[in-house]
Amino acid sequence: IKKNNQNHETSYLLVKQETRRLSKHWLMPETPAVYDWQTAIQYETEQQHEAIEFEWAGETIKHIGLVVHSAIQWIAEEGIEQWSEDRILAEKDTFSRALQQQGLPEQEMTVAIKRVQDALINMLKHERGQWILSRSHEQQQNEYSISGMYNDKLVNVILDRTFIDEHGTRWIIDYKTSRHEGPDKEGFLDDEQERYRAQLEKYGTLMYQLGEHDIKLALYFPLLQGWREWHFNKPT
């Protein structure tokens, strides 16, 4: 190894490279307890599984749902006061391009665009929808990614919308683009609440781990102007 000293003179260090053999009785020492290998943490993201909302539905419904979610985020971040029914109708080409990017067939485009517009217009006209999108809330986030331990797995989830209201309550709201054409709308919403309860409880658990204690969970159905809410009970 070449080395220069303080007088700029060059000297060389020799590295001894002879081979040394281990004794035939040599054994590898035990790993200290503090360094024992643990079972690898399992990691899970929502993208690794089909979203509950679309398990039963075709690809068209899935594409509509994704575009509606993106459009609601757009409205929330720009400000609901900037939007109207006329503007939503005027954004027809924007929604068309978004659906095309999702791979929606052209023959299904007209119906899909109307479904997207109906969902957004319904939300703008609905008092609950206006409250959800209001910019008056504290610490509001859209499509908010959080991670934490849940059922012994490291999970990552995305919250459609979350904020703290004027009473200090942390809301976690999930949008669902479900449709219902039967007579018992309230019964349908009750069933949907039970269907998605575990999903929302997972979100509540992760937010609780981040230090939030007063938490409410909610589902909003823009196509139905439907709403279900319940308190999150902290884990025991």
ABEGO torsion letter per residue (X at the ends): XBBBBAAGBBBBBBBBABBBBBBAABBBBBBBAAABBBBBBBBBBAAABBBAAAAABBAAAAAAAAAAAAAAAAAAAAEAAABBAAAAAAAAAAAAAAAAAAGBBAAAAAAAAAAAAAAAAAAAABAAAAAAABAABBGBBBGBBBBEBBGGBBBBBBBABBBBBAAGBBBBBBBBABBBABABAAAAAAAAAAAAAAAAAAAAAAAAAAGBABBBBBBBBAAAGBBBBBBBBBBX
